[in-house]
Amino acid sequence: MKTHYKALNLGRELSTLKWIRTFQST
C-alpha cells in the first residue's frame, strides 16, 4: 500500500513537472 502511494505521488509530481515545462516553453 505504501509503495502504491509512493508511485501515485511520483506520477503526480511528474505530471506537475510536465505541466510547468509546457508552461515555461510558451
C-alpha positions as CSV (number, residue, x, y, z in Angstrom):
1,M,0.0,0.0,0.0
2,K,2.8,2.4,0.8
3,T,4.5,1.6,-2.5
4,H,1.3,2.3,-4.3
5,Y,1.0,5.7,-2.6
6,K,4.6,6.5,-3.5
7,A,4.1,5.6,-7.1
8,L,1.0,7.7,-7.2
9,N,2.8,10.6,-5.7
10,L,5.6,10.2,-8.2
11,G,3.2,10.2,-11.1
12,R,1.6,13.4,-9.8
13,E,5.0,15.1,-9.4
14,L,5.9,14.1,-12.9
15,S,2.6,15.4,-14.3
16,T,3.2,18.7,-12.5
17,L,6.7,19.0,-13.8
18,K,5.5,18.3,-17.3
19,W,2.8,21.0,-17.0
20,I,5.4,23.5,-15.7
21,R,7.7,22.6,-18.5
22,T,5.0,23.2,-21.0
23,F,4.0,26.5,-19.4
24,Q,7.6,27.7,-19.4
25,S,8.0,26.7,-23.0
26,T,5.2,29.1,-24.0
